Amino acid sequence: MTTQHRGLVHFSQKANLAIHALIYLYQADRLVDAGVMADDMGVSRTHLAKVLGLLANEGLVQSIRGRNGGVRLDKAVGRLSLLDVLKAMEEPVEGPYCLLGKPVTKENQCALVDVLDQVNALLQQALSGIKLDEFRPCAYMSPAKNTTNNNRK
């Protein structure tokens, strides 16, 4: 039975897939066939390819074309934090912002601006402390299917 975690913080599908892909590649420690990776993760090959392309543009993964091609981490990103990945994958939220979409106080300021700023700072601090190399091994990996080129330099 799969446990669903529900909470107040949600990442976009793109960011979620990027985080999982980087963890997968970090733990694989070799060149991986992107199609096998998508199948292992149970995600769309097309969606994963788009996310891997974005990660390649950010210099986090290297895509190698051809018969023996695949994808691997471009550098030692194990100490990369979740905040680093989110910043690479998401557009920044410009402030000041209001949950209601408009200010509601007499000073023409959102009543929650101070609280939201505090929550944002705490969240960023927490996410910056969570590194990719701290995650449990991926249960969905099938290392026998993946290419066996060494990834780390």
Secondary structure, 3 states (H helix, E strand, C coil): CCCCCCCCCCCCHHHHHHHHHHHHHHHHCECECHHHHHHHHCCCHHHHHHHHHHHHHCCCEEEECCCCCEEEECCCCCCCEHHHHHHHHCCCCCCCCCCCCCCCCCCCCCCCHHHHHHHHHHHHHHHHCCEHHHCCCCCCCCHHHCCCCECCC
